[in-house]
């Protein structure tokens, strides 16, 4: 049975890019569910941290409005 990881945020220290992920499964796909380098500036290894409640709410609202 898949166990989804907790929501997390990736942030780039170089260009301030930030994205919150709400995985629905334990299968994480590169460039969809995580990145090994920043998609904006190609800096390796964006910083990963637990998402705050505000970030989770914002991401869920964006997904709802986009119809995902």
Buried (B, 14 or more C-beta within 10 A) or exposed (E): EEEEBEBBBBBBEEBEBBBBBBBEEEEEEEEEBBBEEBEBEEEEEBEEEEBEEEBBEEBBEEEEEEEE
